[in-house]
């Protein structure tokens, strides 16, 4: 059986992260930085193995540092 390849192109200005799961990795995007951070942390809280990709700028990812969890006040 052949593995399927990525069937999409990254959109400029969107934030991306990947849920690493077996047998497939799932890449998710969000329009804004705040939405991406919130979704990323929700999946982390569920115990998912995550990889933060960052913001796609057309040729490479920028802002590639994974977002830190905000401490409650």
C-alpha positions as CSV (number, residue, x, y, z in Angstrom):
1,X,0.0,0.0,0.0
2,X,1.4,3.4,-0.9
3,X,1.4,6.3,1.5
4,X,-0.6,9.3,0.5
5,X,1.2,12.6,0.2
6,X,0.2,16.0,1.4
7,X,-2.8,17.1,-0.8
8,X,-2.9,20.8,0.1
9,X,-0.7,24.0,-0.1
10,X,0.0,26.1,2.8
11,X,-1.8,29.5,2.8
12,X,0.3,32.6,3.4
13,X,-0.4,34.3,6.8
14,X,-2.0,31.3,8.5
15,X,-0.6,29.5,11.6
16,X,0.0,25.8,11.5
17,X,0.6,23.0,14.0
18,X,0.6,19.2,13.7
19,X,-0.9,16.5,15.8
20,X,1.5,13.6,15.7
21,X,-0.5,10.4,15.8
22,X,-0.3,6.9,14.5
23,X,-0.6,6.1,11.6
24,X,-1.1,9.7,10.3
25,X,0.0,13.1,11.3
26,X,-2.7,15.8,11.1
27,X,-1.8,19.3,10.2
28,X,-4.2,22.0,11.4
29,X,-4.3,25.7,10.6
30,X,-5.9,28.8,12.2
31,X,-6.3,32.3,10.8
32,X,-5.1,34.3,13.8
33,X,-2.3,33.8,16.3
34,X,-4.7,33.8,19.3
35,X,-6.9,31.1,17.8
36,X,-3.9,29.0,16.9
37,X,-2.5,29.2,20.4
38,X,-5.8,28.4,22.0
39,X,-6.3,25.3,19.8
40,X,-2.7,24.2,20.2
41,X,-3.1,24.3,24.0
42,X,-6.4,22.5,24.0
43,X,-4.9,19.6,22.1
44,X,-1.9,19.6,24.5
45,X,-4.3,19.5,27.5
46,X,-5.9,16.4,25.9
47,X,-2.5,14.7,26.0
48,X,-1.8,14.9,22.3
49,X,1.8,14.8,20.9
50,X,2.1,18.2,19.2
51,X,4.5,20.1,16.9
52,X,4.2,23.8,16.4
53,X,5.1,24.8,12.8
54,X,4.4,28.6,13.0
55,X,3.2,31.2,10.5
56,X,3.6,30.4,6.8
57,X,5.1,33.4,5.0
58,X,5.1,31.9,1.5
59,X,8.5,30.2,1.4
60,X,9.1,29.1,5.0
61,X,7.6,29.2,8.5
62,X,8.2,32.1,10.8
63,X,7.3,32.5,14.5
64,X,8.3,28.8,15.0
65,X,8.7,28.9,18.7
66,X,5.9,26.9,20.4
67,X,3.5,29.1,22.3
68,X,4.0,29.1,26.1
69,X,1.0,28.2,28.3
70,X,-0.2,31.4,29.9
71,X,-0.3,31.2,33.7
72,X,-3.7,31.9,35.4
73,X,-3.9,35.1,37.4
